[in-house]
Amino acid sequence: EKALSFFEGELRKIRTSMFSPSLIEDIKVNLEGTEVTIKELAAVSLLSPREMSIQPWDKSYIQPIEKAISDSSLGINPITSKDNIRLSAPAVSEEYRDDLLRNLSGKQENARKTIRHFREEAWDKIQENCKQGLISEDDKFRAKDELQEFVDQYKDKISQIAEAKKREIEGK
């Protein structure tokens, strides 16, 4: 579940032609030498699937938030009014779309590696319990089969989530 939740969170940060508040919430803003996230400084809301509004708790946060967004790798230019910041999603170029798909593929592989790591930890515990006589050899192999079924289910979930994000990136 941890690997799946982390993977989903990482995918929400990938910008497509549609916005999500999670895209910018964790961007670090430098306030007098202290790094603070946007979600700690402002309310972020969607105006439409392609437009977002950032309403800082204090007007003095506007300039640092604007700079942090401009300096991020998102390629979004903030539009500042007197008490809020608006973001409009630019069209996604083919080159940027290819980069997003490569990034998606890398995140998907990292999630699979994490699941494999958890599988190995669980298998080591099963073998240790067998060596200590806490479970029988038959139970050990039954547990191994159940563990593999469980891992396969999560790999399928990751593939389904990645496929949905791929369709979103491709605009389908």
ChimeraX commands (.cxc) that place a marker at each C-alpha (Angstrom):
marker #1 position 0.00,0.00,0.00 radius 0.5
marker #1 position 2.87,2.39,0.82 radius 0.5
marker #1 position 4.45,1.90,-2.60 radius 0.5
marker #1 position 1.11,2.33,-4.35 radius 0.5
marker #1 position 0.22,5.49,-2.39 radius 0.5
marker #1 position 3.64,7.00,-3.04 radius 0.5
marker #1 position 3.37,6.18,-6.76 radius 0.5
marker #1 position -0.06,7.82,-6.98 radius 0.5
marker #1 position 1.26,10.90,-5.21 radius 0.5
marker #1 position 4.19,11.16,-7.59 radius 0.5
marker #1 position 1.90,10.90,-10.62 radius 0.5
marker #1 position -0.27,13.74,-9.35 radius 0.5
marker #1 position 2.82,15.94,-9.57 radius 0.5
marker #1 position 3.24,15.30,-13.30 radius 0.5
marker #1 position 1.77,18.24,-15.20 radius 0.5
marker #1 position -0.48,17.44,-18.09 radius 0.5
marker #1 position -2.77,19.88,-19.86 radius 0.5
marker #1 position -5.10,19.57,-16.85 radius 0.5
marker #1 position -4.21,20.89,-13.39 radius 0.5
marker #1 position -4.33,19.38,-9.95 radius 0.5
marker #1 position -3.50,21.31,-6.75 radius 0.5
marker #1 position -0.99,18.60,-5.83 radius 0.5
marker #1 position 1.05,19.77,-8.81 radius 0.5
marker #1 position 2.24,22.85,-6.92 radius 0.5
marker #1 position 1.39,22.28,-3.25 radius 0.5
marker #1 position 4.81,20.86,-2.36 radius 0.5
marker #1 position 6.90,23.46,-4.20 radius 0.5
marker #1 position 9.33,24.99,-1.71 radius 0.5
marker #1 position 9.15,28.77,-1.20 radius 0.5
marker #1 position 12.07,30.65,0.31 radius 0.5
marker #1 position 10.83,33.00,3.03 radius 0.5
marker #1 position 13.74,34.86,4.60 radius 0.5
marker #1 position 15.99,31.80,4.50 radius 0.5
marker #1 position 13.30,29.32,5.56 radius 0.5
marker #1 position 11.89,26.82,3.09 radius 0.5
marker #1 position 8.11,26.43,3.32 radius 0.5
marker #1 position 5.70,24.65,0.94 radius 0.5
marker #1 position 3.01,26.53,-0.95 radius 0.5
marker #1 position 0.27,24.58,0.83 radius 0.5
marker #1 position 1.54,26.03,4.12 radius 0.5
marker #1 position 1.35,29.60,2.77 radius 0.5
marker #1 position -1.81,29.67,0.67 radius 0.5
marker #1 position -5.09,28.11,-0.36 radius 0.5
marker #1 position -4.84,26.42,-3.77 radius 0.5
marker #1 position -8.02,25.93,-5.76 radius 0.5
marker #1 position -9.02,24.89,-9.26 radius 0.5
marker #1 position -10.98,27.40,-11.29 radius 0.5
marker #1 position -11.23,25.00,-14.23 radius 0.5
marker #1 position -9.30,21.91,-15.39 radius 0.5
marker #1 position -6.77,24.27,-17.02 radius 0.5
marker #1 position -6.70,27.13,-14.51 radius 0.5
marker #1 position -5.68,27.35,-10.85 radius 0.5
marker #1 position -5.79,30.09,-8.22 radius 0.5
marker #1 position -3.41,30.55,-5.30 radius 0.5
marker #1 position -4.72,32.73,-2.48 radius 0.5
marker #1 position -1.84,33.45,-0.02 radius 0.5
marker #1 position -2.71,33.81,3.67 radius 0.5
marker #1 position -0.61,37.00,3.69 radius 0.5
marker #1 position -0.02,39.38,0.77 radius 0.5
marker #1 position 3.72,39.42,1.54 radius 0.5
marker #1 position 3.86,35.78,0.36 radius 0.5
marker #1 position 2.80,36.62,-3.20 radius 0.5
marker #1 position 6.24,37.56,-4.52 radius 0.5
marker #1 position 8.12,34.55,-3.02 radius 0.5
marker #1 position 5.41,32.12,-4.20 radius 0.5
marker #1 position 5.50,33.60,-7.69 radius 0.5
marker #1 position 9.30,33.26,-7.80 radius 0.5
marker #1 position 9.20,29.66,-6.56 radius 0.5
marker #1 position 6.68,28.68,-9.26 radius 0.5
marker #1 position 8.66,30.48,-11.97 radius 0.5
marker #1 position 11.88,28.75,-10.84 radius 0.5
marker #1 position 10.25,25.30,-10.76 radius 0.5
marker #1 position 10.58,22.88,-13.66 radius 0.5
marker #1 position 6.84,23.01,-14.40 radius 0.5
marker #1 position 7.10,25.58,-17.19 radius 0.5
marker #1 position 4.17,27.59,-15.83 radius 0.5
marker #1 position 4.18,31.39,-15.77 radius 0.5
marker #1 position 2.21,32.79,-12.83 radius 0.5
marker #1 position -0.05,35.81,-13.34 radius 0.5
marker #1 position -0.20,37.97,-10.23 radius 0.5
marker #1 position -2.98,40.33,-9.26 radius 0.5
marker #1 position -3.03,42.37,-6.06 radius 0.5
marker #1 position -4.05,39.51,-3.74 radius 0.5
marker #1 position -3.78,36.24,-5.62 radius 0.5
marker #1 position -1.83,34.29,-8.23 radius 0.5
marker #1 position -3.41,32.60,-11.24 radius 0.5
marker #1 position -1.90,29.77,-13.21 radius 0.5
marker #1 position -3.00,28.70,-16.68 radius 0.5
marker #1 position -1.96,25.37,-18.11 radius 0.5
marker #1 position -0.04,25.86,-21.33 radius 0.5
marker #1 position -0.50,23.42,-24.18 radius 0.5
marker #1 position 1.77,20.41,-23.89 radius 0.5
marker #1 position 4.31,20.15,-26.74 radius 0.5
marker #1 position 5.15,16.79,-28.28 radius 0.5
marker #1 position 8.70,16.96,-26.90 radius 0.5
marker #1 position 7.45,17.72,-23.39 radius 0.5
marker #1 position 4.85,14.95,-23.69 radius 0.5
marker #1 position 7.64,12.49,-24.55 radius 0.5
marker #1 position 9.59,13.66,-21.48 radius 0.5
marker #1 position 6.49,13.15,-19.33 radius 0.5
marker #1 position 6.04,9.63,-20.67 radius 0.5
marker #1 position 9.69,8.80,-19.91 radius 0.5
marker #1 position 9.27,10.25,-16.43 radius 0.5
marker #1 position 6.10,8.19,-15.95 radius 0.5
marker #1 position 7.92,5.05,-17.04 radius 0.5
marker #1 position 10.73,5.72,-14.55 radius 0.5
marker #1 position 8.30,6.29,-11.69 radius 0.5
marker #1 position 6.44,3.11,-12.62 radius 0.5
marker #1 position 9.68,1.11,-12.57 radius 0.5
marker #1 position 10.62,2.60,-9.18 radius 0.5
marker #1 position 7.25,1.53,-7.77 radius 0.5
marker #1 position 7.79,-1.99,-9.11 radius 0.5
marker #1 position 11.28,-2.10,-7.55 radius 0.5
marker #1 position 9.82,-1.05,-4.21 radius 0.5
marker #1 position 7.24,-3.82,-4.39 radius 0.5
marker #1 position 9.96,-6.35,-5.27 radius 0.5
marker #1 position 11.95,-5.11,-2.28 radius 0.5
marker #1 position 8.95,-5.61,0.03 radius 0.5
marker #1 position 8.43,-9.08,-1.48 radius 0.5
marker #1 position 12.03,-10.01,-0.70 radius 0.5
marker #1 position 11.67,-8.78,2.89 radius 0.5
marker #1 position 8.49,-10.82,3.34 radius 0.5
marker #1 position 10.10,-13.92,1.78 radius 0.5
marker #1 position 13.10,-13.59,4.11 radius 0.5
marker #1 position 10.75,-13.46,7.10 radius 0.5
marker #1 position 8.87,-16.52,5.86 radius 0.5
marker #1 position 12.12,-18.46,5.45 radius 0.5
marker #1 position 13.32,-17.34,8.89 radius 0.5
marker #1 position 10.06,-18.52,10.47 radius 0.5
marker #1 position 10.47,-21.86,8.72 radius 0.5
marker #1 position 14.07,-22.22,9.99 radius 0.5
marker #1 position 12.89,-21.44,13.53 radius 0.5
marker #1 position 10.20,-24.11,13.24 radius 0.5
marker #1 position 7.33,-21.65,13.52 radius 0.5
marker #1 position 5.87,-22.77,10.18 radius 0.5
marker #1 position 6.17,-25.99,8.19 radius 0.5
marker #1 position 7.77,-26.40,4.75 radius 0.5
marker #1 position 4.31,-26.76,3.20 radius 0.5
marker #1 position 3.19,-23.52,4.85 radius 0.5
marker #1 position 6.37,-21.84,3.64 radius 0.5
marker #1 position 5.66,-22.68,-0.01 radius 0.5
marker #1 position 1.95,-21.90,0.37 radius 0.5
marker #1 position 2.94,-18.50,1.81 radius 0.5
marker #1 position 5.36,-17.98,-1.08 radius 0.5
marker #1 position 2.56,-18.57,-3.60 radius 0.5
marker #1 position 0.19,-16.25,-1.72 radius 0.5
marker #1 position 2.90,-13.61,-1.51 radius 0.5
marker #1 position 3.47,-13.79,-5.27 radius 0.5
marker #1 position -0.27,-13.45,-5.94 radius 0.5
marker #1 position -0.36,-10.41,-3.69 radius 0.5
marker #1 position 2.66,-8.86,-5.45 radius 0.5
marker #1 position 1.11,-9.54,-8.86 radius 0.5
marker #1 position -2.10,-7.76,-7.78 radius 0.5
marker #1 position -0.13,-4.65,-6.83 radius 0.5
marker #1 position 1.92,-4.75,-10.02 radius 0.5
marker #1 position -1.37,-4.83,-11.95 radius 0.5
marker #1 position -2.70,-1.86,-9.96 radius 0.5
marker #1 position 0.47,0.09,-10.73 radius 0.5
marker #1 position 0.14,-0.76,-14.43 radius 0.5
marker #1 position -3.51,0.35,-14.48 radius 0.5
marker #1 position -2.72,3.65,-12.75 radius 0.5
marker #1 position 0.22,4.28,-15.08 radius 0.5
marker #1 position -1.90,3.50,-18.12 radius 0.5
marker #1 position -4.56,5.99,-17.00 radius 0.5
marker #1 position -1.91,8.66,-16.51 radius 0.5
marker #1 position -0.41,7.82,-19.91 radius 0.5
marker #1 position -3.82,8.38,-21.54 radius 0.5
marker #1 position -4.12,11.69,-19.66 radius 0.5
marker #1 position -0.67,12.80,-20.87 radius 0.5
marker #1 position -1.49,11.82,-24.43 radius 0.5
marker #1 position -4.79,13.67,-24.18 radius 0.5
marker #1 position -6.93,10.61,-24.90 radius 0.5
marker link #1:1,2 radius 0.2
marker link #1:2,3 radius 0.2
marker link #1:3,4 radius 0.2
marker link #1:4,5 radius 0.2
marker link #1:5,6 radius 0.2
marker link #1:6,7 radius 0.2
marker link #1:7,8 radius 0.2
marker link #1:8,9 radius 0.2
marker link #1:9,10 radius 0.2
marker link #1:10,11 radius 0.2
marker link #1:11,12 radius 0.2
marker link #1:12,13 radius 0.2
marker link #1:13,14 radius 0.2
marker link #1:14,15 radius 0.2
marker link #1:15,16 radius 0.2
marker link #1:16,17 radius 0.2
marker link #1:17,18 radius 0.2
marker link #1:18,19 radius 0.2
marker link #1:19,20 radius 0.2
marker link #1:20,21 radius 0.2
marker link #1:21,22 radius 0.2
marker link #1:22,23 radius 0.2
marker link #1:23,24 radius 0.2
marker link #1:24,25 radius 0.2
marker link #1:25,26 radius 0.2
marker link #1:26,27 radius 0.2
marker link #1:27,28 radius 0.2
marker link #1:28,29 radius 0.2
marker link #1:29,30 radius 0.2
marker link #1:30,31 radius 0.2
marker link #1:31,32 radius 0.2
marker link #1:32,33 radius 0.2
marker link #1:33,34 radius 0.2
marker link #1:34,35 radius 0.2
marker link #1:35,36 radius 0.2
marker link #1:36,37 radius 0.2
marker link #1:37,38 radius 0.2
marker link #1:38,39 radius 0.2
marker link #1:39,40 radius 0.2
marker link #1:40,41 radius 0.2
marker link #1:41,42 radius 0.2
marker link #1:42,43 radius 0.2
marker link #1:43,44 radius 0.2
marker link #1:44,45 radius 0.2
marker link #1:45,46 radius 0.2
marker link #1:46,47 radius 0.2
marker link #1:47,48 radius 0.2
marker link #1:48,49 radius 0.2
marker link #1:49,50 radius 0.2
marker link #1:50,51 radius 0.2
marker link #1:51,52 radius 0.2
marker link #1:52,53 radius 0.2
marker link #1:53,54 radius 0.2
marker link #1:54,55 radius 0.2
marker link #1:55,56 radius 0.2
marker link #1:56,57 radius 0.2
marker link #1:57,58 radius 0.2
marker link #1:58,59 radius 0.2
marker link #1:59,60 radius 0.2
marker link #1:60,61 radius 0.2
marker link #1:61,62 radius 0.2
marker link #1:62,63 radius 0.2
marker link #1:63,64 radius 0.2
marker link #1:64,65 radius 0.2
marker link #1:65,66 radius 0.2
marker link #1:66,67 radius 0.2
marker link #1:67,68 radius 0.2
marker link #1:68,69 radius 0.2
marker link #1:69,70 radius 0.2
marker link #1:70,71 radius 0.2
marker link #1:71,72 radius 0.2
marker link #1:72,73 radius 0.2
marker link #1:73,74 radius 0.2
marker link #1:74,75 radius 0.2
marker link #1:75,76 radius 0.2
marker link #1:76,77 radius 0.2
marker link #1:77,78 radius 0.2
marker link #1:78,79 radius 0.2
marker link #1:79,80 radius 0.2
marker link #1:80,81 radius 0.2
marker link #1:81,82 radius 0.2
marker link #1:82,83 radius 0.2
marker link #1:83,84 radius 0.2
marker link #1:84,85 radius 0.2
marker link #1:85,86 radius 0.2
marker link #1:86,87 radius 0.2
marker link #1:87,88 radius 0.2
marker link #1:88,89 radius 0.2
marker link #1:89,90 radius 0.2
marker link #1:90,91 radius 0.2
marker link #1:91,92 radius 0.2
marker link #1:92,93 radius 0.2
marker link #1:93,94 radius 0.2
marker link #1:94,95 radius 0.2
marker link #1:95,96 radius 0.2
marker link #1:96,97 radius 0.2
marker link #1:97,98 radius 0.2
marker link #1:98,99 radius 0.2
marker link #1:99,100 radius 0.2
marker link #1:100,101 radius 0.2
marker link #1:101,102 radius 0.2
marker link #1:102,103 radius 0.2
marker link #1:103,104 radius 0.2
marker link #1:104,105 radius 0.2
marker link #1:105,106 radius 0.2
marker link #1:106,107 radius 0.2
marker link #1:107,108 radius 0.2
marker link #1:108,109 radius 0.2
marker link #1:109,110 radius 0.2
marker link #1:110,111 radius 0.2
marker link #1:111,112 radius 0.2
marker link #1:112,113 radius 0.2
marker link #1:113,114 radius 0.2
marker link #1:114,115 radius 0.2
marker link #1:115,116 radius 0.2
marker link #1:116,117 radius 0.2
marker link #1:117,118 radius 0.2
marker link #1:118,119 radius 0.2
marker link #1:119,120 radius 0.2
marker link #1:120,121 radius 0.2
marker link #1:121,122 radius 0.2
marker link #1:122,123 radius 0.2
marker link #1:123,124 radius 0.2
marker link #1:124,125 radius 0.2
marker link #1:125,126 radius 0.2
marker link #1:126,127 radius 0.2
marker link #1:127,128 radius 0.2
marker link #1:128,129 radius 0.2
marker link #1:129,130 radius 0.2
marker link #1:130,131 radius 0.2
marker link #1:131,132 radius 0.2
marker link #1:132,133 radius 0.2
marker link #1:133,134 radius 0.2
marker link #1:134,135 radius 0.2
marker link #1:135,136 radius 0.2
marker link #1:136,137 radius 0.2
marker link #1:137,138 radius 0.2
marker link #1:138,139 radius 0.2
marker link #1:139,140 radius 0.2
marker link #1:140,141 radius 0.2
marker link #1:141,142 radius 0.2
marker link #1:142,143 radius 0.2
marker link #1:143,144 radius 0.2
marker link #1:144,145 radius 0.2
marker link #1:145,146 radius 0.2
marker link #1:146,147 radius 0.2
marker link #1:147,148 radius 0.2
marker link #1:148,149 radius 0.2
marker link #1:149,150 radius 0.2
marker link #1:150,151 radius 0.2
marker link #1:151,152 radius 0.2
marker link #1:152,153 radius 0.2
marker link #1:153,154 radius 0.2
marker link #1:154,155 radius 0.2
marker link #1:155,156 radius 0.2
marker link #1:156,157 radius 0.2
marker link #1:157,158 radius 0.2
marker link #1:158,159 radius 0.2
marker link #1:159,160 radius 0.2
marker link #1:160,161 radius 0.2
marker link #1:161,162 radius 0.2
marker link #1:162,163 radius 0.2
marker link #1:163,164 radius 0.2
marker link #1:164,165 radius 0.2
marker link #1:165,166 radius 0.2
marker link #1:166,167 radius 0.2
marker link #1:167,168 radius 0.2
marker link #1:168,169 radius 0.2
marker link #1:169,170 radius 0.2
marker link #1:170,171 radius 0.2
marker link #1:171,172 radius 0.2
view
